[in-house]
């Protein structure tokens, strides 16, 4: 059951302005927009609330970002309690979005975050899609500006670790310490999993793949397995035969390559030809409806880990309301983070309503620091992905269900009706 919409209860008060030298009354916590750190977003009486998105909406990985963008838009649609392809309101104001493309790269994150941070009307940002666009790039740009960055699909552990976490960054996506542990356990498990003794890994240049490979390798070795080889590729390459040939010399039981769509598809095809007896495992960066289409028969027998949408489908709201609305407006889901995006956006909308200051003339002042603090205070939120409670370092999905599916079953394009080969539920505390 999804959490109900927050009751609109903004405080009738005024932020300090040029017309109010004394500062006037302020909202909750005696917030003075003229002096509070990062100030307030000012929304005129006839203006909409502007939320930014920074997602990968072009390139080979666009199915990942567009899937999340559809979840964001459906959250706006549901603000009036129904899915009718019309945005509702937040705090009595219409909703608008400013979309930027993170290109699934640091360069895209830099450009998109710089553009959004320069727009004083942006209240908060849903994004990024890819950890490479966030880590040390968009997360820092937005935190320096006091703008909340709330991701539905970033999973790199460093984004929420002490010493590397930026204060205005949070996510509803799982931490890959959890996913890496579950994939390693599945690979090792002789009863419910693969019973593997040896494994080889491939990462690319992105923090997402490197963090996930590191988590997998640590847990695989801790469980008694042997890593026979590790390679790093360039995600823009298309021929990986030399890399695969080198790794296959040790004849590993499992090849784990949690890379993104383009390279992932090519590795599936090439490894199926070079070493058909080696079990292939990918992760949610490769969770795209394009992969089965482009990999053809080589896709069969590949395992894929990611959020377990078959469990989401047990929720009547997801199955009977959200998913039909998604399919009617956008077609079949193209990846696995649309529910995470919906939940993140709903939490952001609720936080805006909780902290917005009603200036008495229809205009609003939204304190940036208070908005960030309200989101981080989320505790026990009943979302589609499960119960959401944010830690002080921005991990909001701490009780995570990861499913591992065997092709041709797949967690998108109708695969949600098929039971997963393996599902585990882990808390973040259990893998730290």
Secondary structure, DSSP 8 states (H G I E B T S, - for coil): ----------EE----BTTBTT----BTTTB-TTTSTT-EEEE-TT--EEEEEEE--SSTTHHHHHHHHHHHHHHHHGGGSS-SSS--EETTEEEEEEEEE-TTSHHHHHHHHHHHHT-TTEEEEEE-SSHHHIIIIIHHHHHHHT-EEEESS---GGGGSTTT--TTEEESS--HHHHHHHHHHHHH-TTTS---SEEEEEE-SSHHHHHHHHHHHHHHHHTT-EEEEEEE--TT----HHHHHHHHTT--SEEE----HHHHHHHHHHHHHH-TTSEEEE-GGG--HHHHHHHGGGGTT-EEEEE-HHHHTTSHIIIIIIHHHHHHHH-S--SS-HHHHHHHHHHHHHHHHHH-EE-SSS-EEEEHHHHHHHHHT--SEEETTEEE---TTSB---EEEEEEEETT--SSTTGGGS--SEEEEEEGGGT-
